[in-house]
Amino acid sequence: MVFNTVFCLAVALLATPISAQQEELSTKFSQPDQTAESAHACDAINFAEPCNAIVPGSVGKRELATSFCERAKFTGNWLGYRDCLSQSGVVLDGSSTSFYNGVTTGGRERGFFFGSKLDGFVNIDTNKLVGWQGGLLTIHGESRFGETSNEHDGSYVPTNAALYLPNGIGVVSGLTAFKYTQALSENFALFGGKINTLDDYDVNFIGRRGLTGFQSSALVANSSLARIVPYSTYGAGAAILVDKQPFATLTVMDPTDYSTQSGLDQLFSNGTTVVGQVRIPVAPAGLPGRQIFGAAYAS
């Protein structure tokens, strides 16, 4: 029997949640509403001279007087610079999550183990940055260090998905996503680059990369696809959007995992994987949900 005691400190270091990426796909063609916090900070910023004209003390004193418990983000608003970057189309986000897992009975080895996961994200809206309508560049870098019960509990499926990825044991870092998405309309988009297959996999109670939902890999993604769908790889695809959410997607990708390496010199040397998926919204008893039908093929 495996007993997991988890201490999760998820600190949002920089900016908006990553779950906003999907909605961003279909809202590039309209200017988003400015939040109250953003408007408050922007009163002291001259956007005619981006990120370099702050009224001395106006933003700084308000931010320094705000307690950590009242801040939307742990590091605050950077004296207004974070909102300025967001207005220019550059959104930064990050998190640090720590785990304390242990095996009390059974398993390969008894004991408790401490490990941490660091994630950093950069989202660039090309419409705001350079006037190129419908473009979104998504970058995701991550590091893992410490120990985890995955190496000691004897489970076939990793019990801690967050510390199992990227591949390897011990201290591991990698650039797991560098993806460009081009929306051709509010209902159709093309994407390609280095794809993190779990970043956009957020289905009600599962997904979320094992950080803000379930921890076990069996409840983070469909384990039966692990043999042919890698965590991070190169590929391209298309998506049909309905009500700002992906309705149907088709992705062609390399079946090799490139989480911690570039792999550009050996693309598709081991064949090709094709993944298709359709999400159908349902509302049983008036409760929102969705049915997912998908298929994967590897050559």
N, C-alpha and C positions, 0 to 999 in steps of 0.2 A: 504494500500500500504506500502510496506517495502522498505526503502531506506538504502542502505549499503554504508558507506564510509569506505574504508579499507586502513589501513596503514600497509604494509607488509615489514618487515625488515628481509629478509632471509639471515642470515649470515652463510656462509659455514665455519665452525670452523676448520675442521681438514683435510680431504683428499678428495678422489675421489667421484664423484656423485654416488648416489645409483642406478641410471639408468644403471650403468655399470655392475650390478650384473648379468643380463640376458646374456650379452655377455661373462661374465667371465665363465659361465657354459661350453661353448664350446671351450674356449681357454686355459683350464688348461693343455692340452696336449702339448702346445708349449710355449716357453718363450716369454712374451710380449715385444714389442719394448720399449726401455728406452726413456722417454721424454727428451727434451732438458734441462728442469729445473732439472729433476732427475739426469741427467748426470753431470750437473754443480755442484750440491751439493755433488754428490758421489765422485768427484775428491778429496775431503778432508776427506773421510771416508774409513777406512780399513775394508772391509767386512770379512776379515779373523778373525777379532775380532769384531763381530757385535755390533754396537751401542755404542762403547766405545772408538773409536780412531778418534777424530776430530782434525785436525791441528788447533792449537789455532789462532783465529782471521780470518782464511781463509773464513769459511762459515759465521761466526757471523757478521763480518763487512759488507759483501755483503748484508745479510738479513736485518740488522738494517738500512742500507742505502736505502732500498727499501721502497717506500711509500705504504700506505694502498691501494691506488687506483691501484697500479701495482702488488700487490700480488695476486697469484692465490687463496689463502685462507686467511681469516682474521687474523689468528694467525701465518701466515707465515709457514716456513719449520722447525721450532724448531731447528735451528742451524744444520740442516741436519738429525736430528733423525727421522723425519717423513718419509723421503725417505728410511732411513735405515730399519724402520719397514716394509714399503711396500715391499722392496726387500726380507724381511724375510717372507712375506706372510700375514702380519697383517696390514689391512687397516682400519683406523678410520675416521669417518665422523660425522658431527653434524650440526644442524641448530637451529636458534631461529627465530620465526616468530610472529609478534605482529599484532593484529587486533583492529580496532576501528569501531564498528558497531552501527547503530542506527535505531530506528523506528520513522519516521516523522509523518505518518498518519496511522490510523487503528491500527491493532495489539492489543495485550493485555495491553501493557504499553508503553508509550512514553519515549524517552531518548536515550542516547548513552552510550555504554559500551566498556570497554577495557579489552582485554584478550590476553594471549600469549601461545605459544606452543613450547616446547623444544623437540628435537629429537636427539638421539644418536645412532650410528650404529657401529658395529664391524664386519668386514668380514675377515675370516681367510682362506687362501688358504693352505690346508694341504700338497700340493705338495712342495711348497716353504718352509713351516715351518718344516715339519718332513719327507718329501719325499714320502708321501702317495698320489699317483697320482689320480686326478679327484675329490678330496674332497673340499667342500666349506661349512663353518659354518657361518651362518648369525644370528646376534643378533641385536635386535632393542628394545631400551627402550625409553619411552616418558613420558612427564609430561605436564599437562595443568593447568593453573591458571588464575584467574581474572573472568570477566563476559563476556557474549556473548549475542547477540540478539536472540539466539535460544530459550531462556526461556521467551522472551517478545513479539516476533513478531506474535505468533499465527499460524505460518505455520505448516502444517502437516509434511512436509519434512524439516529437519533442513537446514537453509539457510547458516550455516557455518559448513562445514563438519569437518574441522581441529579441531575446538574447541568442537565438539560434541563427538569426540572420543579421548581417551578411555572413556568408559561409565561412567556417573556420572556428577555431577554438582559441580563447585567449583574447589578446588585443588585436582587433581587426578594424580597418577603416576602408571606406570605398565610396566612390561616386556612383550611386545606384540609379540615378535618373538624370537625363539631359534630353528632355522631350519638347518638341515644338508642335503646337497645335494651331491649325489655321481654320477658323470658322468661315465657311463660304456663305452661310446664311444663319439665321437664328435656329435652324433645325438641322443643319448638316455641317460636319467638320471633318477634316483630315488631320492625322497626327503621325509623327515619326521621330526616330532618334533612339536614345537609350531609355528603355521603359522599365519602371519599377511596377511590377504586376500587382502589387498589393496596395499601392498608394491610393488608387481610385476604387478599390474593392471595399465598399462600405454598404453592407446590406443589413439594415435593421440591427440585430443583436450581434452579428458576426463582422469580421473584417477589422478595420482600424489598427492593423499591424500588430495586434496583441498588446497595445499600450493603453487604450481607453475602453476596451471591451474585454472579452474573454482572453485569457492568457494562453490556454492550450492551443497548439497548432491545429488540432482537429476541429476547433470552433472558430478559427481565424479564416481558414480557406478550405476548399475541397481538397482533401489529402490525396484523392485518387488522381489528381492532375499534376502532382508534384514531379512525376517521372518525365513529363514532356513539356510542362510549362515552368520555366525557370523563374527565379525571383527577380533577377535584373538581367536584361538582355536587349539586343537591338531588334527593332522591328518597325512596322508601319501599319496603319489601318484607317478605318473610317467609322464615324459614329452618327447615328440619327438621334436627334434630341427632341423630346416632347416635354413641354412644361419645364424647361430648364434642366431636365435630367436625361441621361442616356437611355434611349429606348432599345436600340439595336446597335451592336458593335461587331466589327470583323477585324481581326488582327493577324498579320503574318509576321512571325518572329523566328529568330535563331533559337534552337532548342538548348543551347549551351548557356550556362550562367556566367555572367561577366561582372559580378558584384564588385570584385576587388582587382579587376584588370581591364585594360582597354579592349583587347581582343579584336581590334580592327583588322589585323593581318590574317585572321582565320574565320571571318564571317561566313556563316552557313556551310562550313566545312563538314558539319555533322548532320546536315539535312535541314528540314524546315518544319515548323509547327504553325498550324492554322487554328485559331480559336474564334468561334462565333457565339454570340449571346444575345438573347432577347429578354427584356424585363417588362412584364405586364403588370400594371397597377391593379390591385384588388382591394376591396374594403369589406371583409367579412364582419358582420354585426356592426357595421359602421366604423370599424377600426382600419386605419390605413396600412397597407402592406403591398407586397409584390410577389409574383411568381416568376421564377427565373428558369429559362430553358436555354441550355448551352451545349456545345459539342466541341471537341478538340481532336485534331488529327496531326500526327507526326510522321514524316517520311522516314 
